[in-house]
Amino acid sequence: MPELSESIAAIKDGAKEDPFTYLTILQYHVTSPDVLPALNDVLAQDAKLTQEIGWDLVQMLVGIDGSEACLETVARLGNPREVLIKVMEALEGLAETSADDAALLAGAEAPEPPANVQGKFILLLGMLAILHRRIKTKYPSRFLGSSLVKVYEAYRPDPEMTASVINLVRSLSGRKRPPLPTRKSSINVADPDQDGDASKNAPDPEAEQEDPTEEEMQQRLLQSFVTCVLQRYVNENEMQWSARLLEQYYPDKRVPGKKTITQSYTEDETLHQRDSVVGQLVALARDLGLREASASFVKGIYERATGFDPLANFDDFNSAEEIHLSPGGVVGLIAYWLFSADVFGADNSTPEMHIFPDHLTLLERFLGAVAQDEITTNPGVADALLAIGLGLDHRDLITEGSEPNIMAYHHHLTLIAVFHPDIQVRNAATTFAGAMLHSDPDDQGRLEILEDLLENCIFASLKACAVTWLKEELIEAKKSGASNQFSSPDIIDRLQYFIFPDMLSVKEMGTDELLDYWGQNGLFLLQVANFAFFLFSAGFADLVPAGVGAAIEQRFVEPLVEGAERLLKADELAGHDKMDLSILTDRLKSLPL
């Protein structure tokens, strides 16, 4: 390795050589941050040299700490088209490192630490902002579209990378919004186009007059890109919009003395930072013209397929109409407009949509035929969809021009309640589903929903919810003195075999089979035991037809108690299961049948 003084001298003196020879000198001597100030002096003082060799320096310098000043000079003085190509190649290399995450999961060592990837990404985006403002071509959207695709492929939805993306888009859109005031959750990353001296930029040697249609296409590209980034960010950083709206709309659901989710997002710096990042993305979208959800805007979401990739079209378009927004990102925008208006008091316009038919159609299109995959792959979008429903219901925007299909709507809410990975979102979906069920003015319709769940649902947690909702219907019917499906003994007669199924087969089960059965059905059985206690001990026995109590005892209670007592003796039983089984047996034994 050459001495530092030797390398600095070679970098300064070698600039007199031809470009090819000088590049060879640099490859040998530019290996540490200490020589970079000397190199930057050479590049800044010799614009012609920088224009000739700048694009060869991108890969050489991007991996060296402290190369920001040199690469900024390259971006300002190098041939903008050539340097842009090399920046895109470097971004492509960063995108390939995303496979390292899978390697880590497999126990392999990732070849590049995430912090290094993050720093390179921020550095390269700073160069992109300068380069795109320098390029003067007839069709700048062609350069912009390709660059945004490479940026998105290398992007990881962390606060620093997202802040860098926001800086880039602000620069490319003409800085329509001044920098936001510093706050606790602010993320500050390098922004050379904003903070540097644009007067140092060399002119584009191949400058052309821009086509008049380009401004609209570039704006549409940026709109689409921002919605794609928003979708990815909320999918990988849980926002719990629906859970926080639930606390806002249903204060009685809060547990006294327990910190609310909304408080957590205020007090926890990481969570507060998420709100700040999303708020800046939404503000950026607003600056780009995405300000409100008109009826046509909403309709445009579900008239197209929801699973397509808007970025796939960024290299092949002839008009702004051919550039589409991310459907999931748009759903996130609408959800945030509703959420921030009610939680933060933001001055947002109300979306021109109703639960029926608009929100139901969105649920149908986004959840599709394989709801579990869609929800687990896009948990942020699912949370946003649920938040939209809660917001519309709170505003009493229920129906317009169509007959409410509450069963279909309820079904889609319960899919989120079952499959969403976040328990707080699942709880919000469950609560909202119950509220929508009870709001149906048709008692026959409410009964059919409950009957369908109890008869056909394969998820014990959801069947347990159905039992709870049935109990609430019975209480409301008695309280109001209503004469409907839930005030007559016919209701128990009709549903008894779904709620209290034949359990005689439990007597024949071995311990392992019993453990498996309890694991799959424990939630439902516990809820049924509580419901039975309510039905027979809380003044609702008049709803039980003659002889049904004895039949339930014979086919359901006795075999289940016998099986539970056997299971309580099993060594394999976990502590919490023992507690639940003890509660189950105590409840069932105390029934006045």
C-alpha positions, 0 to 999 in steps of 0.5 A: 500500500502506498503512503498517504502522502504518495497517494495524495501527490499522485492524485494531484499530479496525475490529473495532467495525464490522459483520462485513461491513465489518470483512472488507472492512477486513481484505482491504485491510490483511492482506497481510503477516505484520507485521499478524498479531499485531494481528489475533490479539489482536482475534480472541482477545479477541472470540469473537463476532466470530471466530465470525461471520467465522472461516470467511472468514479461512481462505483469506485467511490460509492463504497468509500466512507466520506465520498459524499463531496466527491460524488456531489462534484461528479453529479454537478460536473460529470456528463449527466446522462453517463453519470446517471447510468452509473448511479442506476447501476449502483442502485441495481447492485443495492437492490440485489442485496435485498436477497441478503435478508433471505440469506440471513434467515437461512443462517448465512452471512449477508455480504453487506451490512444494512447500514452500509446499504442505507448510506449508499442509497442516501448518497446515490439519491442525492446524486440523482436529484442533482442529475435529473435537474441538470438533464435537459432533454426533449423527453425527461420522463424517460430518464425519470421513469427508469430512475424511479424503478431502480430507486424503488427496487433498492428502497427499504422502508426504514425512516432514513431511506424513506426520508431520502426518497421524500427529499428526491421527490421534492427536488424533482417536483420543484420543491413545492413545500418548504422543509418541515419544522424540526420535531422529535421524530424528524429524520435528517439525511443528506440532501445535496440538491437542497443544501448545495450550490446549484450554481456550480452545476455544469450545463447539459452538453446535449441539451434539448427543448422539453416537449410540452406534454412532459410536465404532466407525465413527470408529475404522474410518474412522481404521483405513482411512485409516491403511492408505491412507496406509501403502500410498501411503507405501511405494509412493513411498518404497522400503523394500527390506524384501525385500532386507533380509530376504534379507541377514538370511536368506541371509548367504552372499549378502552381498559381503564388504567391501561395505556392506549394505542394512541398514547403509545404512538405519541410517547414511543419515539419509534412509533411516533416516527412512523406517524411522522414519516407517513404524514410527510409521504401524504403531504408530498402526495398532496403537493403532487396533486393527490388532495382528495378522493372524489367519486371518480378517483375512488371508482378508479381504484377498483375498476382496475386490477388491484394486484398489478405493479404500476412500476412495470409501466414506467419504461413504456408509456406514451401519455399520463393516462397510461401511468397508474397509481398504486391501488394499495397506496391510494387506499393508504392515502384515503385511510390516512385522510380519514384517520388524521382528520379524526385523531389529529384534527387535520383539515382533510376533505371527506372522501366521496364514497359510502360503505355500500357500494364503494367500500364493499367493492374495495374489500372484494377487489383487494381481498380477492379469492385468496384472502389469507394470502392478500391480508398477510402479504399486505397487512398495512393495506388491510389495516387501511381498508378497515380504517376506511370502513370505520371512518365512513361508518362514523360519518354515517356514510353507509349507502348510496344508490344500492341495497346494503349487502351486510352479509357480504360486508360482514364476511370480508370484515371477519376475514381481516379479523381472522387472518391479520397478523396484528392482534390489535387490527384483528380486534378492531375488525371483530368489533366493527364486524359486530357493530355492522351486524347489530346495525342491520335493521333486518332481524332475519338478516342478522340471524342468517349471518350468525347461523352461517358463521356457527354452521359453516365457519372453520375458525374457532375464534370467529365462531366464538365471536358469533356466540358473543354477538348472539348473546348481545342480540338476545340481551338487546331484544329483551331490553327493548321489548322487541318482537323479533327472531331473537325474542322467541324460543325458536332462536335457540331451537334453530341454532342449538345443534350449531352452538351445542354440538354432539360431543359424544365422540370425545369419549372415544378420543385418546389423550393426543387426539383430545389435546389436538381437539382442544387446541383447535376448538378451545376458544369456541367451547369456552365461549359456549360454556359462558353462553350456556351459563348466561342462557340458563342462569341469567333470566333467559331460560324462557328462550329455551324450548322444553326438553332442550336443556336435558338434551344439551346436558346429555349430548354436550355437557356430560361428554365434554366435562368427562373429556376435560377432566381426563385432559386436566390429568395429562402431563402434556397440558400447558398451564394456561390450558389447565386454567381454561379447562378448569373454568370450562368444567366449573361453568358446565357443572354449575349449569341448572339444567 
